[in-house]
Amino acid sequence: MGRARPGQPGSPSPPAAQPPAPPRRRARSLALLGALLAAAAAVRVCARHAEAQAAARQESALKTLGTDGLFLFSSLDTDGDMYISPEEFKPIAEKLTGSTPAASYEEEELPPDPSEETLTIEARFQPLLPETMTKSKDGFLGVSRLALSGLRNWTAAASPSAVFSARHFQPFLPPPGQELGEPWWIIPSELSVFTGYLSNNRFYPPPPKGKEVIIHRLLSMFHPRPFVKTRFAPQGAVACLTAISDFYYTVMFRIHAEFQLSEPPDFPFWFSPGQFTGHIILSKDATHVRDFRLFVPNHRSLNVDMEWLYGASESSNMEVDIGYIPQMELEAMGPSVPSVILDEDGSVIDSHLPSGESLQFVFEEIKWQQELSWEEAARRLEVAMYPFKKVSYLPFTEAFDRAKAENKLVHSILLWGALDDQSCGSGRTLRETVLESSPILTLLNESFISTWSLVKELEELQNNQENPSHQKLAGLHLEKYSFPVEMMICLPNGTVVHHINANYFLDITSMKPEEVESHLFSFSSTFEDPSTATYMQFLKEGLRRGLPLLQP
């Protein structure tokens, strides 16, 4: 039988095999693959070479400059390329020559307009009282005068007064549709307990952008090196409406900012007020400012945190202290007024009367349609900054009065500096972790009356002979206190039934569960976070001990 030829009738032929790739195409593919592998290898070699070069430059610089010299060099070399550009050298040039460029970024961002309304803002400043610092008790033993030179030399505001255009305050206007008392962020916080904190090893603030510009310019009236964004969370500025009329807003705000008081070759010295707060009354189009005030609250005995480095690297030893500044305030001298006055034809009118006196402007009375109290607005801004304040923390003696009235236990935190502002680093970890966790917030609101206090204020209360009951409350607390923070569960009469120190708390929450020996602080399977689980156990143990002792 003959075989059927392809294309002719007969038995079907098996499917033809795929023809092999043409030799030329296969060779090109192999060549391309080889080139890619070679390029990748070259990139790795280049990267290793670059790293080796960088390490060699770093080592050479260390030999040439020494540790302190390299620290100074690195503080100026902001891009880390081991070269100082003219822009990076500019702060030193300005320091040595005493001059600054004719135009600064502030002037570029906030250009003057002679047709606008302007207002004059005055700075009032009283320097920090050295005797309020903890280290003053031993005569600043071990603290060099050089370390505190920036603080000692800061005795007056950098600019006693300054003129601003009304429209420069536009960043304080609320977003469209904002309700009375509803907070919004002027400058959002970019840090959290998960992101860590910004470097301590810095001298000069980054150029402010956008809404940061007006706040930077205001704070520069106090000192030439304000950092609008703090090293630690919560950063930024938050605001809320406290009054609304047809044409005006009253805006209350809270700002967390700090200052760098040192310059090279000294080591960094950070000055961190607890907060800046204040208000502004401005028209809804920001063409007129009726009133403005910004200040550091001074109603507590301590209101500033200070931290300074004793070395030439980020890991160098850091000293920490806290103190009191009596006054740090900016206030408008009056409402904004036109820079020039025009008649009906658009011609400029002399702003002075024939007698030489300035023309007096008469401002209409503002009729507010909605208002919110200062206290309530401050509370809402506080909660926006610190979610742990969803629990009400009452003043010390008021908390025990409330506990008696409601027959509840007192959850009390005693610490070196304020728990709800930036003047104390000791409570930072506590407030950013366990105190704002949902299970803890729920239990505290349901079962406790909460309070926090400064050690210094309880010491003053203990020494006050006029109220023996308050003396006793303070004394019972101070007996249990250990530096830096002590958390306590108390009866309404002040008896401490359970307490734990913050250092011990942090130590045991950093251990593995099997390493914790104390049965009082065993980890619970209910919560994944060891800190939350341990604090929950602390609170429940306080309830177990204290509830049977409450008066029926």
C-alpha positions in Angstrom: 0.0 0.0 0.0 1.3 3.4 -0.8 1.5 6.2 1.8 -0.7 9.2 1.5 1.2 12.3 0.7 0.7 15.5 2.8 -2.2 17.4 1.4 -3.7 14.5 -0.3 -6.6 12.2 0.7 -5.6 9.2 2.9 -4.9 8.4 6.5 -4.5 11.4 8.8 -0.9 12.2 9.6 0.4 12.8 13.1 0.7 16.4 14.2 3.9 17.9 13.0 6.5 18.7 15.7 7.1 22.4 16.6 10.0 23.5 14.5 13.1 24.5 16.6 13.8 28.2 17.0 16.0 29.6 14.4 19.6 29.5 15.6 20.0 33.3 15.2 17.0 34.1 17.5 18.2 31.6 20.1 21.6 33.1 20.1 20.1 36.6 20.6 18.1 35.4 23.6 21.1 33.9 25.2 23.1 37.0 24.5 20.4 39.2 26.1 20.1 36.9 29.1 23.9 37.0 29.5 23.9 40.8 29.3 21.2 41.1 31.9 23.1 38.8 34.3 26.3 40.7 33.6 24.5 44.1 34.3 23.1 42.8 37.5 26.5 41.6 38.6 28.0 44.9 37.6 25.3 46.8 39.7 26.1 44.6 42.7 29.8 45.2 42.2 29.2 49.0 41.8 27.0 49.0 45.0 29.7 47.1 47.0 32.3 49.5 45.6 30.2 52.5 46.5 29.7 51.2 50.0 33.4 50.5 50.3 34.2 54.0 49.1 31.7 55.5 51.5 33.1 53.5 54.4 36.6 54.6 53.4 35.6 58.2 53.2 34.0 57.9 56.6 37.1 56.3 58.1 39.4 58.9 56.4 37.2 61.8 57.8 37.2 60.3 61.2 41.0 60.1 61.2 41.3 63.7 59.8 38.6 65.4 62.0 38.3 63.2 65.0 35.0 62.1 66.6 33.8 65.6 67.5 35.0 67.1 64.2 33.2 64.4 62.3 30.0 65.0 64.3 30.1 68.7 63.3 30.8 67.8 59.7 27.9 65.3 59.6 25.5 67.8 61.1 26.1 70.1 58.2 26.3 67.3 55.5 22.6 66.9 55.4 22.6 64.7 52.3 25.3 62.4 53.6 27.5 62.6 50.5 30.6 63.6 52.6 30.8 67.0 50.8 29.7 70.3 52.1 27.8 72.2 49.4 27.3 76.0 49.5 23.7 75.5 50.6 24.8 73.2 53.5 27.5 75.7 54.5 25.1 78.6 54.5 24.2 78.4 58.3 27.9 78.6 59.2 28.5 81.5 56.8 25.6 83.4 58.3 26.8 82.7 61.8 30.3 83.9 61.0 29.4 86.9 59.0 26.4 87.9 61.0 24.4 88.5 57.8 21.6 86.7 56.1 20.5 86.7 52.4 18.2 89.5 51.3 15.4 87.1 50.6 14.4 84.2 52.8 12.0 81.4 52.2 9.5 83.1 54.5 9.5 86.2 52.3 9.2 84.1 49.2 6.2 82.2 50.7 4.6 85.3 52.2 5.2 88.2 49.9 4.0 91.5 51.2 1.1 93.2 49.4 0.6 96.9 50.3 -3.1 96.8 49.5 -3.8 94.3 52.3 -4.6 94.7 55.9 -1.7 94.2 58.3 -1.4 93.7 62.1 1.4 94.1 64.5 2.2 91.1 66.8 4.2 91.6 70.0 6.3 89.0 71.7 6.4 88.7 75.5 9.1 86.5 76.9 10.5 85.7 80.4 13.3 83.2 80.4 13.2 79.8 82.0 13.8 79.9 85.8 17.0 77.8 86.3 16.0 77.1 89.9 13.0 75.1 88.7 15.2 72.6 87.0 15.8 69.3 88.9 19.5 69.6 88.4 19.6 72.9 90.3 19.0 71.0 93.5 22.7 69.8 93.5 24.0 73.0 91.9 24.1 71.5 88.4 26.7 69.1 89.5 28.3 67.4 86.5 26.5 69.7 84.0 29.0 71.9 82.1 28.2 75.6 81.6 28.9 75.1 77.9 26.0 72.6 77.7 23.6 75.2 79.1 25.0 78.2 77.3 22.2 78.4 74.8 19.6 78.3 77.5 21.4 80.8 79.7 21.9 83.3 76.8 18.3 83.1 75.8 17.0 86.0 77.9 14.7 87.9 75.4 12.5 87.3 72.4 14.4 87.3 69.1 11.9 89.8 67.6 9.9 92.0 70.1 7.4 92.8 67.4 6.6 92.0 63.8 4.1 93.0 61.2 2.0 90.4 59.4 -0.5 90.6 56.6 -4.0 89.3 57.5 -4.0 86.8 54.7 -0.9 85.1 56.0 -3.2 83.6 58.7 -5.3 81.8 56.1 -4.0 78.4 57.2 -6.0 78.8 60.4 -9.3 78.8 58.4 -11.3 75.6 58.8 -11.9 73.2 55.9 -15.3 73.6 54.1 -18.2 72.3 56.1 -16.3 72.1 59.4 -18.7 71.9 62.4 -18.3 73.8 65.7 -15.9 72.0 68.0 -14.9 69.4 65.5 -11.0 69.3 65.4 -9.0 69.3 62.2 -5.3 69.2 61.6 -3.5 72.3 60.4 -0.2 70.4 60.3 -0.8 66.6 60.6 1.4 64.5 62.9 3.6 62.2 60.8 5.0 60.2 63.7 3.6 57.4 65.9 4.8 54.8 68.4 5.4 52.6 65.3 7.4 55.1 63.3 9.8 56.1 66.1 11.1 59.6 66.4 13.3 62.0 64.5 17.0 62.5 65.0 18.3 64.4 68.0 21.5 65.2 66.1 20.3 68.3 64.3 20.9 72.0 64.6 18.9 73.8 61.9 15.2 73.3 61.1 14.2 72.3 57.6 12.6 75.0 55.4 8.9 75.2 56.3 6.4 74.5 53.6 2.8 75.4 53.0 0.9 75.9 56.2 4.1 75.5 58.3 5.4 78.9 57.1 3.1 81.1 59.2 3.7 79.0 62.3 7.5 79.0 61.7 7.5 82.7 61.3 5.5 83.3 64.5 7.7 81.0 66.5 10.8 82.6 65.1 9.8 85.7 67.0 10.9 83.8 70.2 14.1 82.2 68.8 15.7 81.9 65.4 15.6 78.0 65.3 12.1 76.7 65.8 11.2 73.2 64.7 7.6 73.2 63.6 7.6 69.4 63.8 8.8 67.9 67.0 11.1 64.9 67.3 8.4 62.9 69.1 4.7 62.3 68.5 2.3 63.8 68.5 3.6 66.5 66.1 1.9 69.3 64.3 -1.0 71.6 65.0 -4.6 70.9 65.5 -7.6 73.4 65.7 -11.3 73.7 66.2 -14.0 76.3 65.8 -15.2 77.8 69.0 -17.5 80.5 67.5 -19.2 81.2 64.2 -20.9 84.3 62.9 -22.1 85.4 59.4 -18.6 86.7 58.5 -16.2 85.6 61.2 -14.7 82.5 62.9 -13.0 82.1 66.3 -10.5 79.3 66.0 -8.7 77.7 69.0 -5.5 75.9 68.2 -2.8 73.7 69.8 0.7 73.5 68.5 3.5 71.1 69.4 6.9 72.6 68.4 10.4 72.9 69.9 13.6 74.9 69.6 17.2 74.1 69.1 19.2 76.4 71.3 22.8 75.3 70.3 24.8 75.8 67.1 28.1 74.0 66.0 30.6 73.4 67.5 28.4 72.9 70.6 26.2 69.7 71.0 22.4 70.0 70.4 20.2 71.3 73.2 16.5 70.8 72.7 13.9 73.1 74.4 10.4 71.7 74.2 7.5 73.6 75.7 4.6 71.5 76.8 2.4 73.1 74.1 1.5 76.3 72.5 -2.2 77.2 72.5 -4.2 80.2 71.7 -7.0 81.6 69.4 -7.5 83.7 66.4 -10.6 85.7 65.3 -10.6 86.2 61.6 -12.9 86.9 58.7 -14.1 83.9 56.6 -12.0 85.1 53.7 -8.9 85.8 55.9 -8.8 89.5 54.8 -9.2 90.7 58.3 -7.9 89.5 61.7 -9.8 90.9 64.7 -7.6 89.2 67.4 -4.7 86.8 67.8 -3.0 85.2 70.8 -0.5 82.3 71.2 1.1 81.3 74.5 2.7 78.5 76.5 0.3 77.6 79.4 2.0 78.5 82.7 -0.6 77.3 85.2 1.4 74.2 86.2 4.7 74.2 88.2 6.7 72.7 85.2 6.0 73.3 81.6 9.2 72.8 79.5 11.2 69.6 78.7 15.0 70.0 77.9 17.3 67.4 76.4 20.9 67.8 75.4 23.6 65.5 74.0 27.0 64.9 75.6 28.7 63.4 72.5 29.2 63.4 68.8 26.6 60.8 67.7 23.0 59.9 67.9 23.9 57.2 70.5 25.7 59.6 72.7 24.6 60.1 76.3 21.7 62.5 76.7 20.8 64.6 79.7 17.2 65.3 80.4 15.6 67.9 82.7 12.4 69.8 83.1 11.7 73.4 84.2 9.3 76.3 84.2 9.1 79.3 81.9 6.9 82.1 83.3 5.9 83.7 79.9 6.2 82.8 76.3 3.5 84.7 74.4 2.5 86.4 71.2 -0.4 88.8 71.0 -1.8 91.1 68.4 -1.6 94.8 69.3 -5.0 95.4 67.7 -7.1 94.3 64.7 -5.6 94.3 61.3 -6.0 97.6 59.4 -5.5 98.6 55.7 -1.9 99.4 54.8 -3.2 102.2 52.6 -6.6 104.0 52.6 -8.3 104.7 49.3 -11.1 107.1 48.5 -14.1 106.4 46.2 -12.0 107.2 43.2 -9.2 104.9 44.2 -6.8 107.6 45.3 -4.6 107.2 48.3 -5.8 109.1 51.4 -3.4 110.3 54.1 -3.7 108.0 57.1 -3.0 110.9 59.5 -5.2 113.8 60.5 -4.0 117.4 60.1 -3.0 117.2 63.8 -0.6 114.4 63.0 -2.7 111.8 64.8 -3.4 108.5 63.0 -6.9 107.8 61.7 -8.9 105.7 64.1 -10.8 102.7 62.7 -14.2 101.7 64.1 -14.9 98.0 64.0 -18.4 96.5 64.0 -19.4 94.3 66.9 -19.4 90.6 66.0 -22.6 88.8 66.7 -21.8 85.1 67.2 -24.5 82.6 66.2 -22.7 79.5 67.7 -20.2 79.3 70.5 -18.3 76.7 72.4 -16.5 77.2 75.8 -12.7 77.4 75.9 -12.6 74.5 78.3 -14.6 72.1 76.0 -12.6 73.2 73.0 -9.3 72.6 74.9 -10.5 69.1 75.9 -11.4 68.2 72.3 -8.0 69.4 71.0 -6.3 67.4 73.8 -8.2 64.2 72.8 -7.2 64.8 69.1 -3.5 65.0 70.2 -3.7 62.3 72.9 -6.4 59.6 72.4 -5.8 58.4 76.0 -7.7 61.5 77.1 -10.9 59.8 76.0 -10.8 58.9 79.7 -11.3 62.0 82.0 -8.3 62.6 84.2 -9.5 64.8 87.1 -7.3 67.0 89.3 -5.8 65.1 92.2 -8.0 66.1 95.1 -11.1 66.3 92.9 -10.6 62.7 91.7 -10.7 61.4 95.3 -13.8 63.5 96.0 -15.5 61.9 93.0 -14.3 58.4 94.0 -16.0 58.9 97.4 -19.2 60.1 95.8 -19.3 57.2 93.3 -17.7 54.6 95.6 -15.0 53.7 93.0 -11.3 53.1 93.0 -8.8 55.7 91.8 -6.4 55.0 89.0 -3.6 57.5 89.6 -0.4 58.2 87.7 2.3 60.1 89.5 5.2 61.4 87.4 8.0 63.9 86.9 6.3 66.0 84.2 2.9 66.4 82.6 1.2 63.4 81.1 -0.8 65.3 78.6 1.7 67.6 76.9 5.3 67.5 75.5 7.0 68.7 78.7 7.7 65.1 79.9 9.3 62.3 78.0 8.8 59.9 80.9 5.1 59.3 80.3 5.5 59.3 76.5 5.6 55.5 76.0 2.7 55.0 78.5 0.3 57.4 76.9 1.1 56.3 73.3 0.6 52.6 74.0 -1.4 51.1 76.8 -3.4 54.2 78.0 -4.9 54.7 74.5 -5.7 51.0 73.8 -9.4 50.3 73.5 -9.6 47.6 76.3 -7.8 49.9 78.8 -10.0 52.9 77.9 -13.1 50.8 78.4 -12.1 49.4 81.8 -10.9 52.8 83.1 -14.1 54.5 82.1 -16.3 51.7 83.6 -14.5 50.9 86.9 -12.2 53.8 87.9 -11.8 57.5 88.5 -8.6 58.5 86.9 -6.1 61.3 87.7 -2.4 62.1 87.1 -0.2 64.4 89.1 3.2 66.1 89.1 5.6 65.0 91.9 6.4 68.6 92.6 2.8 69.5 93.0 2.1 66.7 95.5 5.2 67.7 97.4 3.8 71.2 97.7 0.4 69.8 98.8 2.1 67.6 101.4 3.8 70.7 102.8 0.6 72.7 103.0 -0.6 72.8 106.6 -4.0 74.3 105.8 -5.7 71.1 104.6 -4.7 67.9 106.6 -6.8 65.6 104.4 -5.0 66.7 101.2 -1.7 66.4 103.0 -2.5 62.8 103.8 -3.5 62.0 100.3 -0.3 63.5 98.9 1.8 61.7 101.5 0.3 58.3 100.8 1.1 58.8 97.1 4.7 60.0 97.6 5.4 57.1 99.9 4.9 54.7 96.9 6.6 56.8 94.3 9.8 55.8 92.5 11.3 57.7 89.6 10.2 58.3 86.9 6.5 57.2 86.8 4.4 55.3 89.3 1.0 53.9 88.5 -1.3 53.3 91.5 -4.7 51.9 92.4 -6.1 53.6 95.5 -9.1 53.6 97.7 -11.1 56.8 98.0 -9.3 57.6 101.3 -6.0 57.5 99.5 -4.8 54.1 100.6 -2.7 52.6 97.8 -3.8 48.9 97.3 -1.6 48.2 94.3 1.1 50.0 92.3 3.8 49.4 89.6 6.7 51.5 88.5 6.9 52.4 84.8 10.5 51.1 84.5 9.5 47.7 85.9 6.4 47.7 83.7 8.5 48.3 80.5 11.0 45.7 81.6 8.4 42.9 82.0 6.5 43.8 78.8 9.7 43.5 76.9 10.3 39.9 78.2 9.0 36.7 76.7 5.9 35.4 78.5 7.9 32.4 79.9 10.4 34.8 81.5 7.9 36.6 83.6 8.1 35.2 87.1 5.5 37.2 89.0 2.0 35.7 89.0 0.6 39.2 89.2 1.8 40.1 85.8 1.3 37.0 83.7 0.4 37.5 80.1 -3.2 37.0 79.1 -4.2 35.3 75.9 -7.0 37.7 75.4 -4.8 40.5 74.1 -1.9 40.1 71.6 -0.1 43.2 72.8 2.0 42.3 75.9 1.9 45.9 77.2 -1.9 46.1 77.0 -2.2 42.6 78.5 0.1 43.5 81.4 -1.6 46.8 82.2 -5.0 45.1 82.0 -3.7 42.6 84.6 -2.4 45.4 86.7 -5.9 47.1 86.7 -7.7 43.8 87.4 -5.4 43.0 90.3 -6.1 46.4 91.7 -9.9 45.7 91.4 -9.4 42.4 93.1 -7.6 43.9 96.0 -9.6 47.1 96.3 -13.2 46.3 95.7 -13.7 44.3 98.9 -12.4 47.3 100.8 -14.8 49.9 99.4 -17.5 51.1 101.8 -20.8 49.5 101.0 
